[in-house]
């Protein structure tokens, strides 16, 4: 598989680490907009993109 990937131009890059700092104002604004979206969307038309069986991976 590695030789096929290299032959077709695919690259294997390591995932960069994300900083542990956060912007609380930006997070609060996002949550407010998200709540507005959820409140105006009918329940049968909304799907939150979370799959409970998939583990989060931050790198390898």
C-alpha positions in Angstrom: 0.0 0.0 0.0 2.9 2.4 0.8 4.4 2.0 -2.6 1.0 2.5 -4.4 0.5 5.7 -2.3 3.9 7.0 -3.1 3.5 6.2 -6.8 0.2 8.1 -7.0 1.5 11.2 -5.1 0.0 10.7 -1.7 1.9 11.9 1.3 2.0 10.8 4.9 2.2 13.8 7.2 2.1 13.8 10.9 -0.7 15.8 12.6 0.5 18.9 14.3 -0.4 19.4 17.9 -3.0 22.0 18.7 -2.3 24.6 21.4 -4.1 24.2 24.7 -5.2 27.8 24.7 -8.8 28.8 23.8 -10.7 32.0 22.9 -13.6 32.0 25.4 -15.4 34.8 23.5 -15.2 32.9 20.2 -16.4 29.7 21.8 -19.4 31.5 23.5 -20.3 33.1 20.2 -20.2 29.8 18.4 -22.4 28.1 21.1 -25.0 30.9 20.8 -25.1 30.6 17.0 -25.3 26.8 17.2 -28.2 27.0 19.7 -30.0 29.3 17.4 -29.5 26.9 14.5 -30.7 23.9 16.6 -33.8 25.8 17.7 -35.0 26.8 14.2 -34.3 23.4 12.6 -37.0 20.7 12.8 -36.0 17.6 14.9 -36.5 15.3 11.9 -34.2 17.3 9.7 -31.3 17.7 12.1 -28.4 15.3 12.7 -25.5 16.1 15.0 -22.3 14.7 13.3 -21.2 12.6 16.2 -20.7 8.9 16.0 -20.4 7.3 19.4 -18.2 4.3 18.3 -15.4 6.3 16.7 -12.5 7.2 18.9 -10.9 10.7 18.6 -7.3 10.6 17.4 -5.1 13.6 17.9 -2.1 12.1 16.1 -0.1 9.0 15.8 
